[in-house]
Amino acid sequence: MHAGTDQTAAIAVNHLWKIIENPPARVEILRDITFSVPQGQFLAIMGASGSGKSTLLGLLAGLDTVTSGSVVLDGIDITNLAENELARIRGRKVGFVFQSYQLVPTLTAEENILLPAELSGFNGQPRQRARQLLERVGLSNRASHYPVQLSGGEQQRVALARAFITRPPILMADEPTGNLDSVNGQHVLDLLLQLNREERTTLILVTHDRRLAEYADRIVTLRDGQVLTDELTSSEVVS
């Protein structure tokens, strides 16, 4: 079990609660969750529909606000930050991959990838970086194509390149293969694994697929908003 928190970890959550109050109803989505994610670890968060796993990922990324408890992201307590400060930290610290791709339909593949760099004021050569990432995900010949001209697998690879253009230390993915066939799903998973292993990027993956989760170093399973199990997998390599 990994119940404690380490404030030097990539992510540390302490006694995290998420409650929706709509009197007379009260829904406890997440209940008293505490764990840490060491830098460079690949963590899979599993659970049935309604277990709270996507809500938890949104809280870890600062996309939603906690009811009580704390979230420390790469050494910064983001729990009570103003939205503009949260946005700045997300831009530097977190890349996010959604199940539904979330590409801007009026932008080309290359322009979609460039977007986070432009919004965060990324130092360096973002256009060159975008083209390198397009090559890495096997889409160099699709740079000028719009999302509607790309397959689902291609769109998700563009979304992955977009998430990584600013070299964030933490990459989060919410069911990134959920809308893909097995071949494209495996391709996206392989790319995520490359980023985790070669770049030492901390990877947090939400999935309902046990086969997918087995690629992770560690699996946290939620049930009814609580941590049911927290276990290392056989794939974990101690460096």
Residue pairs with C-beta under 8 A, 6 or more apart in sequence:
1 230
1 231
2 35
2 36
2 218
2 230
3 34
3 35
3 227
3 230
4 34
4 35
4 36
5 12
5 13
5 14
5 34
5 35
5 36
5 72
6 12
6 36
6 38
7 72
7 75
8 75
9 36
9 37
9 38
9 39
9 72
10 37
10 38
10 39
10 40
10 41
10 73
10 74
10 169
10 170
10 202
11 36
11 37
11 60
11 71
11 72
11 73
11 74
11 170
11 202
11 204
12 35
12 36
12 37
12 70
12 71
12 72
13 33
13 34
13 35
13 36
13 59
13 60
13 69
13 70
13 71
13 72
14 34
14 69
14 70
14 72
15 32
15 33
15 34
15 68
15 69
15 70
16 30
16 32
16 33
16 34
16 56
16 59
16 66
16 68
16 69
16 70
16 71
17 28
17 30
17 31
17 32
17 33
17 66
17 67
17 68
17 69
18 28
18 29
18 30
18 52
18 55
18 56
18 59
18 64
18 66
18 67
18 225
19 26
19 27
19 28
19 29
19 67
20 26
20 27
20 29
28 225
29 52
29 55
29 225
30 52
30 55
30 56
30 59
30 225
30 226
31 224
31 225
31 226
32 69
32 226
33 56
33 69
33 225
33 226
33 227
34 69
34 227
35 220
35 227
35 230
37 43
37 202
37 204
38 202
39 169
39 200
39 202
40 196
40 200
40 201
40 202
40 239
41 202
41 203
41 217
41 218
42 193
42 196
42 202
42 203
42 205
42 215
42 216
42 217
42 218
43 202
43 203
43 204
43 205
43 216
43 217
43 218
43 219
43 220
44 205
44 206
44 207
44 212
44 213
44 215
44 216
44 218
44 219
44 220
45 53
45 56
45 57
45 204
45 205
45 206
45 207
45 219
45 220
45 221
45 222
46 53
46 206
46 207
46 208
46 210
46 213
46 219
46 220
46 221
46 222
47 53
47 208
47 221
47 222
47 223
47 228
48 208
48 223
49 208
51 222
51 223
51 224
51 225
52 222
52 224
52 225
53 206
53 222
54 174
54 175
54 206
55 64
56 206
56 222
57 172
57 174
57 204
57 206
58 64
59 65
59 66
59 71
60 71
60 73
60 172
60 204
61 90
61 94
61 96
61 172
62 71
62 73
62 78
62 81
62 86
62 89
62 90
62 94
63 90
63 96
66 79
69 79
70 77
70 79
71 77
71 78
71 79
72 78
73 89
73 93
73 94
73 170
74 93
74 169
74 170
76 89
76 93
78 86
78 89
81 89
88 120
90 96
91 116
91 119
91 120
91 166
92 120
92 166
92 168
93 168
93 169
93 170
94 168
94 170
94 171
94 172
95 116
95 162
95 163
95 164
95 165
95 166
95 168
95 170
95 171
95 172
96 163
96 171
96 172
96 173
96 174
97 156
97 159
97 160
97 163
97 171
97 172
97 173
97 174
97 176
97 192
98 159
98 174
98 176
99 174
99 175
99 176
99 178
99 179
100 179
101 147
101 152
101 155
101 156
101 158
101 159
101 179
102 159
103 112
103 147
103 155
103 158
103 159
103 162
104 111
104 112
104 115
104 147
105 146
105 147
105 148
106 146
107 115
107 146
107 147
108 143
108 144
108 145
108 146
109 134
109 139
109 142
109 143
109 144
109 145
109 146
109 147
109 150
109 154
109 158
110 127
110 130
110 131
110 134
110 143
110 144
112 147
112 158
112 159
112 162
113 130
113 133
113 134
113 158
113 161
113 162
113 165
114 126
114 127
114 130
114 165
115 162
116 122
116 162
116 163
116 165
116 166
117 126
117 129
117 130
117 165
117 166
118 126
120 166
122 129
122 165
122 166
126 165
129 165
130 161
130 165
131 140
131 143
133 161
133 164
133 165
134 140
134 142
134 143
134 158
134 161
136 161
136 191
137 157
137 158
137 160
137 161
137 191
138 157
138 187
139 154
139 157
139 158
139 161
142 149
142 150
142 154
142 158
147 155
147 158
150 158
151 184
152 179
152 180
152 184
153 180
153 181
153 183
153 184
153 185
153 187
153 188
156 176
156 177
156 179
156 180
156 184
156 188
157 187
157 188
157 191
159 176
160 176
160 188
160 191
160 192
163 171
163 173
164 171
164 195
164 201
167 199
168 201
169 201
169 202
170 201
170 202
170 203
170 204
171 192
171 195
171 196
171 201
171 202
171 203
171 204
172 203
172 204
172 205
172 206
173 192
173 203
173 204
173 205
173 206
174 206
175 206
175 207
175 208
176 188
176 189
176 192
176 205
177 184
177 185
177 186
177 188
177 189
177 207
177 209
177 212
178 207
180 188
185 212
189 212
189 215
192 203
192 205
193 215
195 201
195 203
196 202
196 203
203 216
205 212
205 213
205 216
207 213
213 219
213 233
214 233
214 234
214 235
215 235
216 233
216 235
217 232
217 233
217 235
217 236
217 237
218 230
218 231
218 232
218 233
218 236
219 229
219 230
219 231
219 233
220 227
220 229
220 230
221 227
221 228
221 229
221 230
222 228
